[in-house]
Amino acid sequence: MSAAVSYFGIRHHGPGSARRLLEALDDLQPAEVLVEGPADLSDLLPLLASPSMQPPVALLAYPKDTPERAVFWPFAEFSPEYQAVCWAVRNGVPVRFIDLPVSWSVTGETTEDPDAAPEGENATDGKVPEDEPEDQQAEDNDQALRRDPIGVLAETAGYEDGESWWQDVIEENPAPGPVFEAVSDAMSALRERETDLPKREAAREAHMRLEIGKSAKTADGAIAVVCGAWHVPALKAKHTAKDDRALLKGGPKTRISATWAPWTAPRLAFGSGYGAGVAAPGWCLHLWQTPDDEKTTRWVARIARALRAQGQVVSTASLIETERLAVTLASVRQRPQPGYEELRDAAISCLCFGNALIWATISSELLIGSETGAIPDDVPMAPLLEDLQRQQKKARLKPEALEKELSLDLRSESGLFRSTLLHRLSVLKVDWGKPLDPGRSRGTFRERWMLRWEPEYAVELVENLVFGATIEQAASGRIRSELQSCHALGPLADLVYGAMTAQLNDAAAEGVNLLGERAGQTSDCGELLTSLPALADILRYGAAREIDTVQLGSLFERIATQASLALPYAVRGLDKDASEAMRSQIQSADGAVKLLEDRPDLLKTWQDALKSIVSEPQANRLLSGLAARLLYEADVMSPDEAVELLTRMLSPGTEVSDAAAFFAGFLEGAGQRLLYDEGLRGCVDGWLVSLEEEAFTEYLPLFRRVFSQMDKAERKRLMDALFDTVRSGGTHLIAAPDSETRWPRHLDILTGILAGEKHG
């Protein structure tokens, strides 16, 4: 005689479902608990109930030979499946998974039915992946039901969305009644409209029915089946074992490795890219851990703590009003008790002065949270974590929560090994080490890092399994993936630099080839310029990492020459934003070309391009000024030539806007030149005297930018030189009749700027 089977249709990661499920299990006292999940991973279930297991955690599985095809099944403290497993272990009751084996999730079979609900990382109540074509969603009512059956129920009940309906009826209802029977009846009514079940969905439900049947024949008592609510009617329906086996015939098979991995609260949220079925895990955890009669009060207290931590003033009276308003809103909206929408609206009104932006600064902390899970030490680690542990031991670097500075000498084997490890982790977005002063330390054989290990780094590392099973493989795979999706030369060169500093030779070689291909396909001067700094860094400092730069050197010369030829034409007719962007690109490229001192022909080609900008009448004046200054600093333009050029460009015959742009290009970032070159200072004096009051006021922000980049001592010296000029008889240019009366006012304002005062 078959054992009685009780079906508990739950909402994945629903705290209300979890609470009702525990009550039902206590009443039923089943002899076996069956849970929706990959059947071949049941051996790992008891570990979930270990006292050392700290959720959120995820069940991780992947093909033995291709760990980059990993899939995850997340569990939170408030997940019904997690609580069901803990209940079973606590009560000595056998527990196992009954869904399709992992091989169905990691092979091509998973993609043949776009309507199928995934049983892995996106486990939902019958929802299909969000990338399903929208036109099919609109046309097929069956797909709409599978995608969001709760939404259909909510619409029937007069709600705008399924989330609110489920929260009211299940999650936050203090007395919902016989929940599981009601949910089963509702889903049965919805599935009566179903006409065509996708093959994968049919296979899943067939497999679960067969597993339930096996347990029913052997169990000594009642059986509890915990599954997504959508599946309950199909699992209860009568099907022959022969028909169910036919649906599973020819299914994929592959050798699987699996373990537990730590997870984080943000990765349980929809916004993280892992649609694990809960939009606000922080709120769900609050619902699970807090008694019903204290949920509102304690949540208001959490809001107050978050606001006060940001320096907001929160009074006790305002907290009382917040709770009262939340209760009133729930009553008006006919909800059994305040949900987080009511508490949010009340907090914005009473605590944030009606300003939703203040709420936005704390909403993520409250609704999502920052909890990070942990797994017991005796649980097998994911491949990347194992590899990291081996390399940490070899590098003699211990992951610690406290900040620790690390200085490395790249000429030593141990220093290079440590640096390579940290750079590879940076490629994987695991910022255990952050470089200190990277812009100044590249030119030496030393690197300085600040180390600090955060628990979430383990999760981020596990996620990189999609790129490879070791740190080196994963970093190389990630770089290669980013190389293929990157089409701009600048970011592409940065990726190549990252690959070379991380000693990822294959990825670097692939990046160099892509750089060559795309450099030959572009005529955008700005794009060519942005690629030069990273390439120059590799060429100049490659010796510290034993990098072969022969091919890259030829590529650099080709790109720099191509950019030099295009530059005189690229600076014409640019608006303000475009000219500012081009200025930054030219400055960076100039530094890159000068960095390679062993290429004098290339430097001459570049400086000829700068000369062409200076003499080009249609060139943007900001860029003409910059080109002139770069030539002056490189001693290609003599001081007398610079004075003559600046005098001409700042003369009364030049439009004030053009003169100001040239002034900015020539002196912004190099105002110190005025200290040492009396001729340049005289030109600037004369131009400032010639400016009308309105124009002088208009360009005050420009003057402030130029002088603010000088330190206090330099500004004082320039101020002294300015007064010496006045005392000695004025300026080189006296262009306006009333300049002698205007100059004292201008001088007073400039003196204030140099002294650090603010002027309107």
Residue pairs with C-beta under 8 A, 6 or more apart in sequence:
2 216
2 217
3 31
3 215
3 216
3 217
3 219
3 220
3 221
3 222
3 223
4 222
4 223
5 212
5 216
5 222
5 223
5 225
6 24
6 28
6 30
6 222
6 223
6 224
6 225
7 180
7 184
7 225
7 227
7 232
7 235
7 236
8 21
8 24
8 80
8 180
8 224
8 225
8 226
8 227
9 180
9 183
9 184
9 187
9 227
9 228
9 229
9 230
9 231
9 232
10 17
10 18
10 21
10 80
10 81
10 226
10 227
10 228
10 229
11 17
11 80
11 125
11 150
11 166
11 170
11 171
11 228
11 229
11 277
12 79
12 80
12 81
12 123
12 124
12 125
12 228
12 276
12 277
12 278
13 74
13 76
13 78
13 79
13 80
13 268
13 276
13 277
13 278
13 281
13 284
14 78
14 79
14 80
14 166
14 170
14 171
14 277
14 278
14 284
15 78
15 171
15 284
15 285
15 287
15 288
16 167
16 170
16 171
16 172
16 173
16 176
16 287
17 80
17 170
17 171
17 179
18 78
18 79
18 80
18 82
18 83
18 288
19 288
20 170
20 176
20 179
20 180
21 80
21 83
21 84
21 226
22 83
22 87
24 180
24 224
25 33
25 84
25 87
25 224
28 222
28 224
29 91
29 221
29 222
30 93
30 221
30 222
30 223
30 224
31 93
31 94
31 219
31 220
31 221
31 222
31 223
32 93
32 94
32 95
32 96
32 215
32 219
32 221
32 223
32 224
33 84
33 85
33 87
33 88
33 93
33 94
33 95
33 96
33 223
33 224
33 226
34 95
34 96
34 97
34 98
34 211
34 212
34 215
34 223
34 224
34 225
34 226
35 45
35 81
35 84
35 85
35 95
35 96
35 97
35 98
35 226
35 227
36 81
36 97
36 98
36 99
36 119
36 123
36 208
36 226
36 227
36 228
36 231
37 59
37 73
37 81
37 97
37 98
37 99
37 119
38 59
38 61
38 73
38 97
38 99
38 100
38 101
38 102
38 105
38 119
38 120
39 96
39 97
39 98
39 99
39 100
39 101
39 207
39 211
40 97
40 101
40 102
40 103
40 256
41 59
41 61
41 97
41 102
41 256
41 258
42 95
42 96
42 97
44 59
44 258
44 259
44 260
45 85
45 95
45 96
45 97
46 85
46 89
46 95
47 53
47 260
47 376
47 379
48 57
48 75
48 82
48 85
48 86
48 89
48 260
49 85
49 86
49 88
49 89
49 90
50 376
50 379
52 374
52 375
52 376
52 377
53 260
53 373
53 374
53 375
53 376
53 379
54 373
54 374
54 375
55 75
55 76
55 77
55 79
55 82
55 263
55 373
56 74
56 75
56 76
56 77
56 262
56 263
56 264
56 265
56 267
56 268
56 281
56 371
56 372
56 373
57 74
57 75
57 260
57 261
57 262
57 263
57 373
57 374
57 375
58 72
58 73
58 74
58 75
58 121
58 260
58 261
58 262
58 263
58 373
58 462
59 72
59 73
59 75
59 258
59 260
59 261
60 70
60 71
60 72
60 258
60 259
60 260
60 261
60 382
60 462
60 465
61 70
61 71
61 73
61 102
61 105
61 106
61 256
61 257
61 258
62 68
62 69
62 70
62 71
62 106
62 256
62 257
62 258
62 465
63 69
63 103
63 106
63 254
63 255
63 256
63 257
64 254
64 255
64 256
64 257
65 255
66 106
67 257
67 383
67 465
67 468
67 469
68 465
68 466
68 467
68 468
68 469
68 474
68 477
69 106
69 466
70 106
70 462
70 465
70 466
71 102
71 105
71 106
71 120
71 121
72 120
72 121
72 261
72 263
72 274
73 119
73 120
73 121
73 123
74 121
74 263
74 267
74 268
74 274
74 276
75 81
75 82
75 263
76 82
76 265
76 268
76 278
76 281
76 284
76 285
77 285
77 288
77 289
78 284
78 285
78 287
78 288
80 226
81 226
84 95
84 224
84 226
85 95
87 93
88 94
88 95
89 95
96 211
98 207
98 208
98 211
98 212
98 225
98 227
99 119
99 204
99 207
99 208
100 119
100 203
100 204
100 207
100 251
101 251
101 256
102 256
102 258
103 251
103 252
103 253
103 254
103 256
104 110
104 200
104 203
104 251
104 252
105 118
105 119
105 120
106 254
106 256
107 252
107 254
108 252
109 200
109 251
109 252
110 116
110 118
110 200
112 199
112 200
113 198
113 199
113 200
113 201
114 128
114 129
114 131
114 132
114 133
115 128
115 132
115 143
115 146
115 147
115 198
115 201
116 128
116 198
116 199
116 200
116 201
116 204
117 123
117 124
117 126
117 127
117 128
117 146
117 201
117 204
117 228
117 230
118 124
118 129
119 204
121 274
121 275
121 276
122 129
122 274
122 275
122 276
122 277
123 228
123 276
123 277
124 228
124 275
124 277
125 149
125 150
125 228
125 229
125 230
125 277
126 145
126 146
126 147
126 148
126 149
126 228
126 229
126 230
126 231
127 146
127 147
127 148
127 277
128 143
128 146
128 147
130 275
132 143
132 147
136 143
137 143
137 144
137 147
141 193
142 193
142 194
142 195
142 196
144 152
145 152
145 190
145 191
145 193
145 194
146 194
146 198
146 201
146 230
148 162
149 187
149 190
149 229
149 230
150 162
150 163
150 165
150 166
150 229
151 161
151 162
152 162
152 190
153 162
153 165
153 186
153 190
154 160
154 161
154 162
154 163
154 164
154 165
154 166
157 165
159 165
159 168
163 279
164 339
164 341
167 339
168 335
168 336
168 339
169 176
170 176
170 179
170 183
171 284
171 287
172 287
172 295
172 335
172 336
172 337
172 339
173 336
174 292
174 336
174 337
176 182
183 229
183 232
184 229
184 232
184 233
184 236
187 229
187 230
187 232
187 233
188 232
188 233
191 230
191 233
191 234
197 205
197 234
199 247
202 247
203 247
203 248
203 251
204 231
205 231
205 234
205 235
206 239
206 243
206 244
206 245
206 247
206 248
207 244
207 248
208 225
208 227
208 231
208 235
209 234
209 235
209 239
209 244
210 241
210 244
210 245
210 248
212 223
212 225
212 235
213 241
215 223
216 223
225 235
227 235
259 379
259 380
259 381
259 382
260 375
260 379
261 375
261 382
261 385
261 458
261 459
261 462
262 372
262 373
262 374
262 375
262 455
262 458
262 459
262 462
263 372
263 373
263 459
264 370
264 371
264 372
264 373
264 456
264 459
265 281
265 282
265 285
265 368
265 369
265 370
265 371
265 372
266 272
266 281
266 368
266 369
266 370
267 273
267 274
267 276
267 459
268 274
268 276
268 278
268 281
269 276
269 278
269 279
269 280
269 281
269 368
270 276
270 278
270 279
271 279
271 368
278 284
279 367
280 340
280 367
280 368
281 367
281 368
281 369
281 371
282 365
282 366
282 367
282 368
282 369
283 299
283 340
283 366
283 367
285 369
285 371
286 295
286 298
286 299
286 302
287 295
290 298
290 299
292 337
295 337
295 338
296 323
296 326
296 327
296 337
296 338
296 343
297 323
299 340
299 343
300 319
300 322
300 323
300 326
300 343
300 347
301 319
302 366
303 322
303 343
303 347
303 351
303 362
303 366
304 314
304 319
304 351
306 362
306 365
306 366
307 314
307 351
307 352
307 358
307 362
308 314
310 361
310 362
312 351
312 352
312 358
314 351
318 350
318 351
319 350
319 351
321 350
322 343
322 346
322 347
322 349
322 350
322 351
323 346
325 345
325 346
325 349
325 350
326 338
326 342
326 343
326 345
326 346
327 337
327 338
327 342
329 338
329 342
329 345
329 346
330 336
330 337
330 338
330 339
330 342
333 342
335 342
338 346
340 367
344 359
344 363
347 359
348 354
348 355
348 356
348 358
348 359
351 358
352 358
352 359
372 455
372 456
372 459
373 459
374 455
381 389
382 461
382 462
382 465
383 465
383 469
383 470
384 461
384 462
384 464
384 465
384 468
384 469
384 470
384 471
384 474
385 458
385 461
385 462
387 469
387 470
387 471
388 425
388 461
388 471
391 421
391 471
392 398
392 399
392 421
394 417
395 414
395 417
395 418
395 421
396 414
397 406
397 418
397 421
397 451
399 432
399 453
400 451
400 452
400 453
401 452
401 453
401 454
402 452
403 450
403 451
403 452
404 450
404 451
404 452
405 436
405 448
405 449
405 450
405 451
406 418
406 433
406 448
406 449
406 450
406 451
407 446
407 447
407 448
407 449
408 415
408 416
408 418
408 419
408 446
408 447
408 448
408 449
409 415
409 445
409 446
410 416
410 419
410 445
410 446
410 447
410 544
410 545
411 445
411 544
415 447
416 545
419 447
419 501
420 502
420 503
421 471
422 432
422 433
422 449
423 498
423 501
423 502
423 503
424 471
424 472
424 475
424 502
424 503
424 504
425 431
425 432
425 433
425 461
425 471
425 475
426 433
426 498
426 502
427 475
427 478
427 479
427 498
427 499
427 502
427 504
428 460
428 461
428 464
428 467
428 471
428 474
428 475
428 478
429 460
429 464
430 457
430 460
430 461
430 464
431 457
432 451
432 452
432 453
432 454
432 457
433 449
433 450
433 451
434 449
434 450
434 452
435 441
435 447
435 448
435 449
436 448
436 449
436 450
437 448
441 447
441 448
442 537
442 541
443 540
443 541
444 544
445 544
464 474
464 478
465 474
466 477
467 473
467 474
467 475
467 476
467 477
467 478
467 481
468 474
468 475
468 476
468 477
472 504
475 502
475 504
475 507
476 499
476 504
476 506
476 507
479 495
479 498
479 499
479 502
479 504
479 507
479 511
480 507
480 510
482 495
483 492
483 495
483 507
483 510
483 511
483 514
486 492
486 495
487 518
488 527
488 530
489 515
489 518
489 519
489 522
489 527
489 528
489 530
489 531
489 559
490 527
490 530
490 531
490 534
492 511
492 514
492 515
492 518
492 531
493 515
493 530
493 531
493 532
493 533
493 534
493 535
494 534
495 511
496 508
496 511
496 512
496 515
496 534
496 535
496 538
496 552
497 534
497 535
497 537
497 538
499 505
499 507
499 508
499 511
500 508
500 538
500 542
500 545
500 547
501 545
503 545
508 547
512 551
512 552
512 555
515 531
515 535
515 555
515 559
516 555
516 558
519 528
519 531
519 555
519 558
519 559
519 562
522 528
523 566
525 563
525 566
525 567
525 569
525 570
526 570
526 581
526 582
526 585
528 559
528 562
528 563
528 566
529 563
529 567
529 585
529 586
529 588
529 589
530 585
530 588
530 589
531 559
532 556
532 559
532 560
532 563
532 588
532 589
532 592
532 593
533 588
533 589
533 591
533 592
535 552
535 555
535 556
535 559
535 592
536 556
536 591
536 592
536 593
536 595
536 596
537 592
537 595
538 547
538 549
538 552
539 549
539 552
539 553
539 556
539 595
539 596
540 595
540 596
542 548
542 549
556 596
557 599
557 602
560 589
560 592
560 593
560 602
560 605
560 606
561 602
561 605
563 589
563 609
564 605
564 606
564 608
564 609
565 609
567 586
567 609
567 610
567 612
567 613
568 609
568 612
568 613
568 616
568 619
570 582
571 579
571 582
571 613
571 616
571 619
571 620
571 623
571 624
572 616
572 618
572 619
572 620
573 618
573 620
574 582
574 620
574 623
579 620
579 622
579 623
579 661
580 622
582 620
582 623
583 622
583 623
583 626
583 665
586 623
586 626
586 627
586 630
587 626
587 630
587 669
589 606
590 606
590 610
590 630
593 599
593 602
593 603
593 606
594 603
594 634
596 602
596 603
607 631
607 634
607 636
610 627
610 630
610 631
610 636
611 627
611 631
611 636
613 619
613 623
613 624
613 627
614 624
614 627
614 628
614 631
614 645
616 624
619 627
620 661
621 649
621 658
621 659
621 661
621 662
621 665
622 661
622 662
622 664
622 665
623 665
624 649
624 662
624 665
625 649
625 661
625 662
625 663
625 664
625 665
625 666
625 667
626 665
626 666
627 665
628 637
628 642
628 645
628 646
628 662
628 665
628 666
629 665
629 666
629 667
629 670
629 673
631 637
632 639
632 642
632 673
633 670
637 645
639 677
639 679
639 680
640 679
642 677
642 679
642 680
643 677
643 679
643 680
643 682
643 683
646 662
646 666
646 680
646 683
646 684
647 683
647 686
647 732
647 733
648 654
649 658
649 659
649 662
649 663
650 659
650 662
650 663
650 683
650 684
650 686
650 687
651 659
651 733
652 690
652 735
654 662
656 691
656 695
656 699
659 687
660 699
660 702
663 684
663 687
663 702
663 706
664 702
664 705
664 706
667 673
667 674
667 684
667 706
668 702
668 705
668 706
668 709
669 709
671 706
671 707
671 709
671 710
671 714
671 718
672 710
672 714
673 680
674 680
674 681
674 684
674 718
674 721
675 714
675 717
675 718
675 721
681 721
681 722
681 725
682 725
682 731
682 732
682 733
683 732
683 733
685 722
685 725
685 730
685 731
685 732
685 733
686 731
686 732
686 733
686 734
686 735
687 733
688 696
688 743
688 746
688 750
689 730
689 731
689 733
689 734
689 735
689 736
689 739
689 742
689 743
689 746
690 733
690 735
690 736
690 739
691 699
691 746
692 736
692 742
693 742
693 745
696 746
696 749
700 749
700 753
700 759
703 750
703 753
704 753
704 759
707 715
707 718
707 753
707 754
710 718
712 756
715 754
715 755
715 756
716 754
718 754
719 751
719 754
719 755
722 747
722 750
722 751
722 754
725 731
726 743
726 747
730 740
730 743
731 743
734 740
736 742
749 759
752 759
753 759
